[in-house]
Each structure stands twice: as C-alpha cells, then as structure tokens.
Amino acid sequence: MSHPDSFPARAVVDLDAIAGNVARLAGYARGAQVMAVVKADAYGHGLVPAAQAAQAGGATWLGVAQLAEAMDLREAGVAGRILTWIFSPGADLARALALDLDLSVGAPWALAEVEAAARATGRTPRVHLKVDTGLGRGGQFLPAWSDMLADALRAQAEGVLEVVGVWSHLASAEDVSSPVTDAQLEVFTEAVARAEAGGAHLEVRHLSNSAATIVNPAMRFDLVRPGLAVFGLSPVPGRASAELGLRPAMRVEAAVMLVKDARAGQGVSYGHTYTTAADTVLADIPLGYADGIPRHASNAGPMLLGGRVRRIAGRVCMDQVVVDLEGDRGVRAGDVAVLFGPGDDGEPTAQDWAEAAGTISYEIVTRLGARIPRVYTGTAGLPA
C-alpha cells in the first residue's frame, strides 16, 4: 500500500501480543524449542515485523511454507534458523543455500535438486526429511520415505548435505483421543528411529502444531511449530484464547463512509437479500471481499459500531458492506467500525467472524487483503 493514510481502514497489529504468545507457547513446550510459523505473511499480520516479534518472545526458529517467504525474511535481515517446505522443481535452490535456509525434502525429486544445488555451489544444505505419518498430504509414506532416507544418508556420507531434522504434520492434533493422532505418533517415532539407526545426526524432531503444543505433551519432541497460536487465536475448539493464555494480535477497523436515511421496505445491496423492516438509517463501511471480508458473511458478519455489535445487512460487495443502524442517529461518517479484535471493548473476534462465515479463524486473518495497511503497536522485535 503506497498511500496508507488515504485508505479508510487498517489492521492494527500488536507486536507485544505476538511476543507474549510465543513466550506462553514456550511454557507449554516445556523445554522444546519453538519454531514460530509465520507463513502466509504471518497469517496476515505482516511477515517481517511478526517474525521479529516472535523472536523477541523466544522463538529460536522461524517456519514458512513458501521458499520466497524464507528468502524475504533473510533478505530483510532476519537472522536465526529458518525452515521452508514448499518449492517446485526448478526453484532457485542455489540462492536458498546462499541465504543459509533449512530446506524440507518430501519427495525424491526434491532431494535430487537439493543435492544438485549443493554440488553446484559447494555449500552444504541443511535438510529436514518430511514423512507422511497419515495426513495424506506432503512428504512420503514410511516405505517410500525410508528409501528417500537411504539416498539422503548416502549423500550425507559423501559430505554433500546434512540431514538435521525429521518432521511431519498432524491431521487432527486438537483431538488428543483420536486414534489417527496415536497412529501418526507411532509412525513418526518409527521414522525417527530409522533415521538415527541409519546414521542421521538429528538436531530436531518436530511434529507438534499449535494445538499439539498446547494439549499433547507426548508430541513435543525437540521442537514445536505453532502458527495460529503465535497470533493469539485458539487452535483448540471450545477453548477461548484467554483460557489458553493467548492474546489475539490483530484489530481490524474502518471509518464509516456514508450514513443515510432509508424507508421501510428498502432492499439493501446486490440481490436485495436484506430489506429494511422499518424506517431506518444505513451506514456504508468501505471494506469488502477484495479486502478479504468473506462473502459468506453476507447478512451475518458482525462489527462494533456506535457502541453496539451490529450485523452486515445484505451481501458483502467487492469494496463495501452496509449496516442497518435500526434508527440509531448517533453514528456519523468518519466514526470507526471495529470488525474484529481481541474483544477487550466488546468488539467481535476473528472466531466470531469465522462462525458467521462458516469457516475457521485461520482463514479470517490470512485472507485479509494486502491493500489494508498494517499498523504496528508495541515494541517487541523493533530496534531499541
């Protein structure tokens, strides 16, 4: 956003809350290191400031999905260990090695390309072998993973690369009684044993996401990988952030653009899916689905405006939503509508929006549009 002062909305991100959340998660980890996962522009909070705040809170590792994100962090001067796990054939792995990034390898072609980049550059990659323990997504299932492990250890014996980690991802970490979770732990433990028996000198074994970090001590190993919880949102259904000692770090607000009278029976927004029940006052809020406001929140999305929580009236448009003030004449153009935040002032939370849109809080914050300026409060991670 080249002109943030001219945009009628903003996302206020509390860096101290991010640091505090990481410190709280380190307490849950009970001695395991913390990798703060800051993928997807730090879940919409801003990649570099959030990463630095997480480090200030005690994160000794950073994790991102995309290789480009890892490069952005390093090129911004962010130090420490950074793991990245998504890149396609032909990616610039030579650049990744020059930037001292840890690389996940979850497929034979990826191992071959990492090895080729190592031989071409003379640098020694730090590799984390990803095993699919049952999620059915990234990595290799144990038989094929064992073959990949043998190839990686051969390359390690030749001094080409280092196998420094084994990792996997959970399908339903929030359910500690799930047989799927138990089975995944069993497969992961076997994979680690095979790696160590084969001669891998593992620095880290990592399986826990946010939920497992909090509720499943058996899965913490050497390193935990919280993502959502770093930003103060609860990964455990039925348990609020405050109950877990977490503080949501983002508050999204917009200035009211227009307030006007409307007669009873007036249709509102596209398709007239909402009709005023009586003579009333309508407020136009300049945020829409181009800014990441879910269209599924039409006639449902909440916001705090004029001292009350109100719902969107009608469909979410590309750049605007409308609120029926139900005759309240106390709201003026320029007043601030708070879509979501920590809830301190009675405003809705990201979880409230998730429930209104039939989705999860992860999506609410990560889909927030790039044109909404991020404004930072707090000092965690900032230069003294």
PyMOL commands that set and color helices and strands:
alter all, ss='L'
color gray80, all
select helices_A, chain A and resi 4-6+15-29+39-43+47-56+67-75+93-98+108-121+142-157+179-197+210-215+217-219+228-231+242-244+270-272+289-291+295-297+350-357+361-366
alter helices_A, ss='H'
color red, helices_A
select strands_A, chain A and resi 9-14+33-37+61-66+81-86+102-105+126-130+162-167+204-206+223-224+250-255+258-262+267-268+274-275+280-285+302-305+308-311+321-324+336-340+374-377
alter strands_A, ss='S'
color yellow, strands_A
deselect
rebuild
show_as cartoon
